[in-house]
């Protein structure tokens, strides 16, 4: 085990700060790569199930009812992350504050 003395402490703290900075840069660059690749990413049924927090049978049920956007190649189903995100956003319900603001705007613009 390597013991750091009081005199070596500033240098050790500086080394830790540099390593932490490099780790942070690595994480940020990987997140940027993931967000850039995410819209075009295709997912399997199992991945779509995890992404939507739905069971696999529910995914199959929603695709058979054409409620979910999907692609089919042979016997396999594929889902676009971007299209599934749009599907989720389409189901967004406005808040009471948004409804009140819309009502006020409608009333004042009539």
DRENSE-106865 format. One line per field, with one value per atom (N, C-alpha, C, O): residue number from 0; residue in three letters; chain; atom name; x, y, z. Coordinates in pm, whole numbers, plus 50000, padded with zeros to 5 digits. Example, Ala and Ser with C-alpha at 12.3 -4.5 7.8 and 13.67 -1.06 7.14 Angstrom:
// DRENSE-106865
i	0	0	0	0	1	1	1	1 .
aa	ALA	ALA	ALA	ALA	SER	SER	SER	SER .
ch	A	A	A	A	A	A	A	A .
at	N	CA	C	O	N	CA	C	O .
px	51319	51230	51320	51424	51285	51367	51290	51341 .
py	49431	49550	49670	49668	49775	49894	50003	50114 .
pz	50780	50780	50780	50846	50708	50714	50787	50804 .
//
This chain:
// DRENSE-106865
i	0	0	0	0	1	1	1	1	2	2	2	2	3	3	3	3	4	4	4	4	5	5	5	5	6	6	6	6	7	7	7	7	8	8	8	8	9	9	9	9	10	10	10	10	11	11	11	11	12	12	12	12	13	13	13	13	14	14	14	14	15	15	15	15	16	16	16	16	17	17	17	17	18	18	18	18	19	19	19	19	20	20	20	20	21	21	21	21	22	22	22	22	23	23	23	23	24	24	24	24	25	25	25	25	26	26	26	26	27	27	27	27	28	28	28	28	29	29	29	29	30	30	30	30	31	31	31	31	32	32	32	32	33	33	33	33	34	34	34	34	35	35	35	35	36	36	36	36	37	37	37	37	38	38	38	38	39	39	39	39	40	40	40	40	41	41	41	41	42	42	42	42	43	43	43	43	44	44	44	44	45	45	45	45	46	46	46	46	47	47	47	47	48	48	48	48	49	49	49	49	50	50	50	50	51	51	51	51	52	52	52	52	53	53	53	53	54	54	54	54	55	55	55	55	56	56	56	56	57	57	57	57	58	58	58	58	59	59	59	59	60	60	60	60	61	61	61	61	62	62	62	62	63	63	63	63	64	64	64	64	65	65	65	65	66	66	66	66	67	67	67	67	68	68	68	68	69	69	69	69	70	70	70	70	71	71	71	71	72	72	72	72	73	73	73	73	74	74	74	74	75	75	75	75	76	76	76	76	77	77	77	77	78	78	78	78	79	79	79	79	80	80	80	80	81	81	81	81	82	82	82	82	83	83	83	83	84	84	84	84	85	85	85	85	86	86	86	86	87	87	87	87	88	88	88	88	89	89	89	89	90	90	90	90	91	91	91	91	92	92	92	92	93	93	93	93	94	94	94	94	95	95	95	95	96	96	96	96	97	97	97	97	98	98	98	98	99	99	99	99	100	100	100	100	101	101	101	101	102	102	102	102	103	103	103	103	104	104	104	104	105	105	105	105	106	106	106	106	107	107	107	107	108	108	108	108	109	109	109	109 .
aa	UNK	UNK	UNK	UNK	UNK	UNK	UNK	UNK	UNK	UNK	UNK	UNK	UNK	UNK	UNK	UNK	UNK	UNK	UNK	UNK	UNK	UNK	UNK	UNK	UNK	UNK	UNK	UNK	UNK	UNK	UNK	UNK	UNK	UNK	UNK	UNK	UNK	UNK	UNK	UNK	UNK	UNK	UNK	UNK	UNK	UNK	UNK	UNK	UNK	UNK	UNK	UNK	UNK	UNK	UNK	UNK	UNK	UNK	UNK	UNK	UNK	UNK	UNK	UNK	UNK	UNK	UNK	UNK	UNK	UNK	UNK	UNK	UNK	UNK	UNK	UNK	UNK	UNK	UNK	UNK	UNK	UNK	UNK	UNK	UNK	UNK	UNK	UNK	UNK	UNK	UNK	UNK	UNK	UNK	UNK	UNK	UNK	UNK	UNK	UNK	UNK	UNK	UNK	UNK	UNK	UNK	UNK	UNK	UNK	UNK	UNK	UNK	UNK	UNK	UNK	UNK	UNK	UNK	UNK	UNK	UNK	UNK	UNK	UNK	UNK	UNK	UNK	UNK	UNK	UNK	UNK	UNK	UNK	UNK	UNK	UNK	UNK	UNK	UNK	UNK	UNK	UNK	UNK	UNK	UNK	UNK	UNK	UNK	UNK	UNK	UNK	UNK	UNK	UNK	UNK	UNK	UNK	UNK	UNK	UNK	UNK	UNK	UNK	UNK	UNK	UNK	UNK	UNK	UNK	UNK	UNK	UNK	UNK	UNK	UNK	UNK	UNK	UNK	UNK	UNK	UNK	UNK	UNK	UNK	UNK	UNK	UNK	UNK	UNK	UNK	UNK	UNK	UNK	UNK	UNK	UNK	UNK	UNK	UNK	UNK	UNK	UNK	UNK	UNK	UNK	UNK	UNK	UNK	UNK	UNK	UNK	UNK	UNK	UNK	UNK	UNK	UNK	UNK	UNK	UNK	UNK	UNK	UNK	UNK	UNK	UNK	UNK	UNK	UNK	UNK	UNK	UNK	UNK	UNK	UNK	UNK	UNK	UNK	UNK	UNK	UNK	UNK	UNK	UNK	UNK	UNK	UNK	UNK	UNK	UNK	UNK	UNK	UNK	UNK	UNK	UNK	UNK	UNK	UNK	UNK	UNK	UNK	UNK	UNK	UNK	UNK	UNK	UNK	UNK	UNK	UNK	UNK	UNK	UNK	UNK	UNK	UNK	UNK	UNK	UNK	UNK	UNK	UNK	UNK	UNK	UNK	UNK	UNK	UNK	UNK	UNK	UNK	UNK	UNK	UNK	UNK	UNK	UNK	UNK	UNK	UNK	UNK	UNK	UNK	UNK	UNK	UNK	UNK	UNK	UNK	UNK	UNK	UNK	UNK	UNK	UNK	UNK	UNK	UNK	UNK	UNK	UNK	UNK	UNK	UNK	UNK	UNK	UNK	UNK	UNK	UNK	UNK	UNK	UNK	UNK	UNK	UNK	UNK	UNK	UNK	UNK	UNK	UNK	UNK	UNK	UNK	UNK	UNK	UNK	UNK	UNK	UNK	UNK	UNK	UNK	UNK	UNK	UNK	UNK	UNK	UNK	UNK	UNK	UNK	UNK	UNK	UNK	UNK	UNK	UNK	UNK	UNK	UNK	UNK	UNK	UNK	UNK	UNK	UNK	UNK	UNK	UNK	UNK	UNK	UNK	UNK	UNK	UNK	UNK	UNK	UNK	UNK	UNK	UNK	UNK	UNK	UNK	UNK	UNK	UNK	UNK	UNK	UNK	UNK	UNK	UNK	UNK	UNK	UNK	UNK	UNK	UNK	UNK	UNK	UNK	UNK	UNK	UNK	UNK	UNK	UNK	UNK	UNK	UNK	UNK	UNK	UNK	UNK	UNK	UNK	UNK	UNK	UNK	UNK	UNK	UNK	UNK	UNK	UNK	UNK .
ch	A	A	A	A	A	A	A	A	A	A	A	A	A	A	A	A	A	A	A	A	A	A	A	A	A	A	A	A	A	A	A	A	A	A	A	A	A	A	A	A	A	A	A	A	A	A	A	A	A	A	A	A	A	A	A	A	A	A	A	A	A	A	A	A	A	A	A	A	A	A	A	A	A	A	A	A	A	A	A	A	A	A	A	A	A	A	A	A	A	A	A	A	A	A	A	A	A	A	A	A	A	A	A	A	A	A	A	A	A	A	A	A	A	A	A	A	A	A	A	A	A	A	A	A	A	A	A	A	A	A	A	A	A	A	A	A	A	A	A	A	A	A	A	A	A	A	A	A	A	A	A	A	A	A	A	A	A	A	A	A	A	A	A	A	A	A	A	A	A	A	A	A	A	A	A	A	A	A	A	A	A	A	A	A	A	A	A	A	A	A	A	A	A	A	A	A	A	A	A	A	A	A	A	A	A	A	A	A	A	A	A	A	A	A	A	A	A	A	A	A	A	A	A	A	A	A	A	A	A	A	A	A	A	A	A	A	A	A	A	A	A	A	A	A	A	A	A	A	A	A	A	A	A	A	A	A	A	A	A	A	A	A	A	A	A	A	A	A	A	A	A	A	A	A	A	A	A	A	A	A	A	A	A	A	A	A	A	A	A	A	A	A	A	A	A	A	A	A	A	A	A	A	A	A	A	A	A	A	A	A	A	A	A	A	A	A	A	A	A	A	A	A	A	A	A	A	A	A	A	A	A	A	A	A	A	A	A	A	A	A	A	A	A	A	A	A	A	A	A	A	A	A	A	A	A	A	A	A	A	A	A	A	A	A	A	A	A	A	A	A	A	A	A	A	A	A	A	A	A	A	A	A	A	A	A	A	A	A	A	A	A	A	A	A	A	A	A	A	A	A	A	A	A	A	A	A	A	A	A	A	A	A	A	A	A	A	A	A	A	A	A	A	A	A	A	A	A	A	A	A	A	A	A	A	A	A	A	A	A	A .
at	N	CA	C	O	N	CA	C	O	N	CA	C	O	N	CA	C	O	N	CA	C	O	N	CA	C	O	N	CA	C	O	N	CA	C	O	N	CA	C	O	N	CA	C	O	N	CA	C	O	N	CA	C	O	N	CA	C	O	N	CA	C	O	N	CA	C	O	N	CA	C	O	N	CA	C	O	N	CA	C	O	N	CA	C	O	N	CA	C	O	N	CA	C	O	N	CA	C	O	N	CA	C	O	N	CA	C	O	N	CA	C	O	N	CA	C	O	N	CA	C	O	N	CA	C	O	N	CA	C	O	N	CA	C	O	N	CA	C	O	N	CA	C	O	N	CA	C	O	N	CA	C	O	N	CA	C	O	N	CA	C	O	N	CA	C	O	N	CA	C	O	N	CA	C	O	N	CA	C	O	N	CA	C	O	N	CA	C	O	N	CA	C	O	N	CA	C	O	N	CA	C	O	N	CA	C	O	N	CA	C	O	N	CA	C	O	N	CA	C	O	N	CA	C	O	N	CA	C	O	N	CA	C	O	N	CA	C	O	N	CA	C	O	N	CA	C	O	N	CA	C	O	N	CA	C	O	N	CA	C	O	N	CA	C	O	N	CA	C	O	N	CA	C	O	N	CA	C	O	N	CA	C	O	N	CA	C	O	N	CA	C	O	N	CA	C	O	N	CA	C	O	N	CA	C	O	N	CA	C	O	N	CA	C	O	N	CA	C	O	N	CA	C	O	N	CA	C	O	N	CA	C	O	N	CA	C	O	N	CA	C	O	N	CA	C	O	N	CA	C	O	N	CA	C	O	N	CA	C	O	N	CA	C	O	N	CA	C	O	N	CA	C	O	N	CA	C	O	N	CA	C	O	N	CA	C	O	N	CA	C	O	N	CA	C	O	N	CA	C	O	N	CA	C	O	N	CA	C	O	N	CA	C	O	N	CA	C	O	N	CA	C	O	N	CA	C	O	N	CA	C	O	N	CA	C	O	N	CA	C	O	N	CA	C	O	N	CA	C	O	N	CA	C	O	N	CA	C	O	N	CA	C	O	N	CA	C	O	N	CA	C	O	N	CA	C	O	N	CA	C	O	N	CA	C	O	N	CA	C	O	N	CA	C	O .
px	50084	50000	50088	50186	50053	50130	50074	49956	50157	50114	50160	50277	50067	50096	50125	50048	50236	50270	50199	50142	50205	50142	50202	50130	50331	50399	50357	50356	50322	50283	50134	50088	50060	49915	49871	49782	49928	49885	49904	49817	50014	50039	49939	49892	49907	49812	49672	49600	49634	49503	49498	49396	49607	49613	49600	49529	49668	49660	49518	49468	49452	49313	49221	49132	49242	49160	49178	49080	49301	49326	49259	49200	49270	49207	49055	48990	49000	48855	48810	48706	48888	48856	48857	48769	48955	48961	48845	48791	48805	48690	48563	48479	48548	48431	48423	48316	48536	48539	48503	48432	48550	48519	48369	48309	48310	48167	48086	47991	48124	48051	48062	47963	48179	48193	48112	48056	48103	48021	47873	47797	47830	47690	47656	47547	47747	47722	47711	47625	47797	47791	47661	47601	47616	47492	47372	47282	47368	47253	47253	47147	47372	47378	47330	47266	47361	47324	47183	47123	47128	47002	46884	46807	46864	46746	46739	46629	46852	46852	46860	46857	46870	46889	46763	46652	46784	46674	46677	46783	46559	46548	46469	46383	46499	46424	46299	46279	46217	46096	46133	46069	46235	46276	46328	46298	46406	46458	46346	46345	46252	46137	46053	46000	46040	45966	46030	45960	46162	46232	46223	46203	46236	46231	46094	46087	45987	45852	45798	45689	45873	45830	45698	45607	45692	45576	45624	45741	45535	45573	45582	45524	45656	45670	45534	45508	45446	45314	45235	45159	45251	45183	45237	45161	45367	45427	45367	45327	45360	45302	45155	45109	45082	44941	44926	44842	45007	44998	45041	44989	45136	45176	45068	45045	45003	44898	44777	44706	44756	44648	44695	44619	44821	44884	44883	44866	44901	44910	45054	45078	45151	45292	45353	45322	45439	45509	45618	45696	45621	45721	45758	45693	45864	45910	45921	45954	45893	45899	45986	45967	46079	46165	46163	46217	46101	46084	45987	45877	46029	45945	45984	45926	46079	46130	46069	46048	46042	45993	46106	46187	46111	46209	46137	46034	46193	46134	46240	46354	46202	46291	46276	46165	46389	46385	46317	46238	46346	46287	46135	46061	46088	45944	45873	45761	45938	45877	45874	45779	45976	45976	45863	45795	45844	45733	45599	45506	45588	45465	45436	45322	45538	45519	45479	45390	45544	45513	45373	45311	45323	45189	45083	44972	45115	45021	45030	44967	45108	45128	44998	44933	44964	44845	44887	44982	44817	44855	44824	44733	44900	44878	44759	44714	44710	44598	44638	44556	44763	44810	44808	44770	44850	44848	44705	44677	44615	44475	44415	44341	44446	44397	44451	44377	44579	44640	44578	44553	44554	44490	44348	44305	44275	44139	44140	44056	44235	44244	44279	44220	44373	44411	44293	44271	44219	44103	43998	43940	43973	43873	43911	43826	44036	44081	44094	44086	44114	44130	43996	43995	43887	43756	43693	43582 .
py	49881	50000	50124	50131	50220	50343	50449	50483	50500	50600	50737	50757	50833	50969	51054	51054	51125	51213	51346	51375	51426	51558	51646	51724	51634	51714	51671	51753	51545	51493	51515	51492	51558	51573	51667	51629	51787	51873	51807	51819	51740	51673	51558	51535	51486	51375	51428	51368	51538	51598	51647	51630	51707	51753	51634	51644	51524	51404	51350	51311	51347	51300	51392	51344	51522	51616	51597	51603	51573	51550	51421	51418	51316	51189	51203	51148	51274	51297	51375	51345	51474	51553	51466	51480	51377	51290	51191	51159	51142	51052	51126	51072	51248	51329	51353	51342	51387	51410	51283	51289	51170	51044	51013	50971	51034	51011	51105	51063	51232	51329	51295	51307	51252	51218	51094	51086	50999	50880	50914	50859	51003	51045	51117	51097	51200	51269	51170	51185	51069	50967	50891	50861	50859	50784	50866	50812	50995	51077	51102	51115	51110	51127	51002	51012	50885	50760	50715	50633	50767	50719	50730	50634	50842	50850	50742	50697	50700	50602	50459	50364	50443	50312	50226	50270	50104	50009	49916	49878	49882	49797	49672	49671	49566	49442	49454	49554	49351	49351	49362	49436	49288	49290	49428	49476	49491	49624	49727	49815	49717	49809	49788	49884	49664	49632	49701	49761	49693	49758	49910	49979	49963	50107	50164	50271	50095	50143	50097	50137	50012	49953	49877	49888	49800	49715	49572	49548	49477	49337	49305	49374	49200	49158	49124	49165	49049	49024	49152	49159	49253	49380	49448	49508	49438	49494	49426	49493	49292	49219	49257	49271	49273	49311	49449	49468	49545	49681	49686	49767	49602	49602	49537	49581	49434	49370	49463	49455	49551	49650	49777	49872	49777	49891	50017	50128	49999	50112	50160	50276	50072	50107	50110	50024	50207	50207	50099	50091	50019	49912	49883	49929	49806	49759	49607	49553	49541	49395	49348	49390	49261	49201	49051	49005	48977	48834	48816	48870	48739	48718	48809	48799	48896	48981	49121	49178	49175	49311	49400	49360	49521	49619	49750	49782	49826	49951	50060	50038	50177	50293	50364	50391	50393	50464	50600	50642	50668	50799	50789	50870	50690	50674	50636	50681	50554	50518	50638	50654	50722	50844	50936	50995	50950	51032	50973	51047	50840	50773	50809	50839	50807	50841	50987	51020	51075	51219	51250	51344	51173	51196	51169	51222	51087	51056	51150	51127	51257	51351	51427	51476	51436	51509	51645	51654	51751	51885	51899	51835	51985	52011	52105	52166	52117	52208	52353	52431	52388	52524	52549	52658	52451	52467	52478	52558	52398	52404	52540	52597	52593	52726	52834	52923	52826	52926	52918	53021	52799	52783	52840	52904	52816	52869	53021	53085	53079	53226	53283	53382	53221	53268	53258	53348	53151	53134	53240	53297	53266	53364	53504	53578	53542	53677	53696	53809	53591	53603	53593	53601	53576	53566	53698	53708 .
pz	50000	50000	50000	50074	49919	49904	49998	49989	50089	50186	50139	50106	50135	50092	50215	50311	50211	50323	50306	50201	50412	50409	50300	50237	50277	50175	50034	49942	50017	49886	49857	49745	49956	49944	49831	49756	49815	49703	49566	49480	49547	49419	49398	49287	49506	49495	49462	49382	49523	49495	49350	49283	49302	49163	49067	48967	49096	49012	49010	48904	49125	49132	49051	48981	49060	48985	48835	48760	48790	48648	48600	48492	48681	48643	48640	48552	48737	48740	48617	48559	48578	48459	48334	48249	48322	48204	48202	48096	48318	48326	48287	48214	48334	48300	48150	48091	48088	47943	47866	47766	47913	47848	47857	47758	47972	47989	47900	47835	47897	47814	47666	47593	47621	47480	47445	47335	47534	47509	47508	47428	47596	47596	47466	47412	47416	47290	47175	47088	47174	47070	47077	46974	47199	47216	47171	47107	47205	47165	47015	46954	46953	46809	46738	46633	46791	46727	46765	46694	46873	46925	46827	46817	46755	46670	46562	46528	46508	46401	46453	46375	46582	46640	46623	46652	46577	46566	46686	46734	46734	46852	46820	46731	46893	46883	46971	47040	46968	47051	47198	47274	47239	47380	47420	47529	47333	47363	47366	47452	47274	47274	47399	47456	47441	47562	47683	47765	47693	47804	47792	47892	47671	47649	47688	47749	47653	47681	47815	47856	47883	48010	47993	48074	47886	47858	47843	47812	47865	47847	47697	47614	47666	47527	47465	47352	47535	47476	47448	47350	47532	47508	47384	47308	47362	47240	47117	47022	47121	47007	46987	46874	47096	47088	47024	46935	47068	47014	46867	46790	46828	46687	46601	46488	46651	46571	46555	46455	46652	46643	46572	46556	46529	46461	46547	46496	46678	46770	46783	46816	46758	46766	46626	46543	46600	46471	46472	46566	46367	46361	46217	46124	46203	46072	46082	46188	45974	45975	45860	45746	45891	45791	45818	45918	45728	45753	45869	45869	45967	46086	46201	46310	46179	46287	46282	46175	46401	46415	46464	46547	46412	46454	46483	46423	46577	46619	46616	46657	46568	46569	46703	46748	46766	46895	46878	46963	46768	46743	46728	46785	46653	46634	46763	46788	46845	46973	47067	47144	47061	47142	47098	47182	46967	46915	46957	46990	46956	47001	47146	47182	47230	47371	47386	47465	47310	47321	47272	47320	47176	47124	47230	47222	47327	47434	47552	47655	47537	47647	47675	47583	47800	47843	47898	47976	47859	47908	48056	48108	48124	48267	48282	48185	48403	48429	48398	48349	48426	48398	48247	48202	48168	48023	47971	47883	48026	47985	48019	47939	48138	48178	48086	48044	48054	47966	47826	47765	47776	47646	47647	47551	47757	47769	47771	47707	47845	47851	47713	47670	47646	47512	47416	47335	47424	47336	47366	47274	47495	47536	47490	47439	47509	47474	47323	47276	47249	47104	47030	46907	47098	47033	47016	46963 .
//
